[in-house]
């Protein structure tokens, strides 16, 4: 048994959060009859989440 297993140097994937934000925003926008606004807010939320993942991953 190894005392310290090697840590992965692969970066975390934040792009999926951006894609989920766009899709989630579009769905929410359709339900509220504001599709464009939903997509814009979804992109903003996804970009914020992806940036947070990037900053956390950069710190590792």
C-alpha positions, 0 to 999 in steps of 0.5 A, a space after each residue: 500500500 502506498 503512503 501517498 497516492 499520486 495526485 491527478 494533474 488533469 484540470 477540472 471540467 467547467 465547460 459542462 457547467 456553462 452548457 448546463 446553464 444555457 440549457 437550464 436557462 432556456 428551459 426556465 425561460 420557456 416556462 416563464 415566456 422569457 426565452 432570451 432572458 432565460 438564456 442570458 441568465 443561464 449563460 451568466 450563471 454557467 460562466 460564474 460556476 465555470 469561473 469558480 471551478 477554474 479558480 478552485 482548480 488553479 489553487 490545487 
